[in-house]
Amino acid sequence: MADRIVASIEARMGSSRLPGKVLMDIHGKPALARLVDRLRACRTLTDIVVATSTDPRDDAIADWSQAYGVAVFRGSEEDVLDRVVKAQAFMNSDIVVEITGDCPLLDPEIIDLGVESFLANSCDILTNARIESYPAGTDVQVYRLAALQDVAARIDDPAVREHVTLYFYENPELYRCTNILAPASLRWPGLRCQLDYAEDLEFIRAVYAELMPHHGPLFGLPVLIDLLKRKPELAEINSHCVEKAAR
């Protein structure tokens, strides 16, 4: 039987920088709906699950997910590793495609490339996020659930419990990591396409306003980069925002 390849979306309402960001409106749909629509356009995925927490604030995410017809699993808010493992086990997954809920500009073609490259290579994890080349927020990580279950059973490091795949990357002698790099036409590691700050929301809304009328809601990264080359002022909206390191 073919492997069950399931994308799990880590999403919660309690973001410290932009609370409630995953359900904020982007031209008529919540950010989470924009992300789910993009994942539903992928050729390689068997299913999708929203992995949210049992915190009452996340009732809104669970209710939305059920209404939108996407599976939902609720687990620990702080122990994200445990939450992802249990969500994927709930889905009877073989292969995990790990997604964070703050990526409403994710390109389905990049997800499919990641899955196909994982299946074609002898590796434990495949990613485009470890070596910066693609814009932030167009990330793909693919690995087998069994490998993550092993980490979850053995490792109590708080950073690993929060940053699900960190143990894979920090132990290259144990795990074979395949990195995919953006082609020259898509290489823009400094570009922010993720939703963490109010400025990110302004940028993402501006991009959808520009591209949806001509390309529909599932426009890909090549179209987005072409827009920003023509209107570089858009990329300046959130260019000063920064991410905190895993450690």
Disulfide bonds with the S-S distance in Angstrom:
none
